[in-house]
Amino acid sequence: MELPRIPHPKTSGFTIIELVITLILIGILAITVLPKFFRGGFAEISLREQLLSRLHLVQTQAMNHYQDCFFLQVNTDNYFSGELSTDGSCANTSPPLEAVSYSSDLLVSQGTIRFDGMGRVRLADSSLCSQFPCVISVEGDDTHTIIIESEGYIHAPL
């Protein structure tokens, strides 16, 4: 006695195109993202990227407003940015409520940084930078830096 054959649908697996695209995406992730997770210093890299982003924000705010009152303050275990005063005097130095905390195991360059309307660091008003290039370091298991050039270019070397 012969058993009847049951036809199987042809949509029961991956096509070769789907397989190749999946392998390419896994390869891209393996090259770009995964090395950051499996080496020491992930906390330092994360904090450096946060500070880099906040520096760009403060620089953009200073360039888009008529006042040079925007600042970034870095302390021993937190950082915050804001506007010193809204009346044009830049005299109010009370910190905003949006301070971002980080691990006290990390050593970060401390101080205040301000930018002018052209996006350059105001050395006279910035305790975080005293000369160019301005180097902000984040130290822990590894050391990572942020560099601000004299014309305002902010970058983080690899």
TAFEN-V472469 format. One record per pair of residues at least 24 apart in sequence whose ideal C-beta (glycine too) atoms are under 6 Angstrom apart, sorted by the first residue. I is the first residue (numbers start at 1). GAP is how many residues later the second one is. D is the distance in whole Angstrom. If there is no record, write none. Layout:
BEGIN
I|GAP|D + I|GAP|D
END
This chain:
BEGIN
40|101|4 + 40|102|6 + 41|100|5 + 41|101|3 + 43|97|6 + 44|94|5 + 44|96|5 + 44|98|5 + 44|100|5 + 47|55|5 + 47|91|5 + 48|90|5 + 48|96|4 + 48|108|6 + 52|94|6 + 52|104|5 + 54|27|6 + 55|99|5 + 59|56|5 + 59|60|5 + 62|53|4 + 63|54|6 + 63|56|5 + 68|48|5 + 71|41|5 + 71|43|5 + 72|41|5 + 73|39|5 + 74|34|6 + 74|36|5 + 77|24|6 + 77|27|5 + 106|34|5 + 107|32|4 + 108|30|5 + 109|27|5 + 109|28|5 + 119|33|4 + 120|32|4 + 121|27|6
END
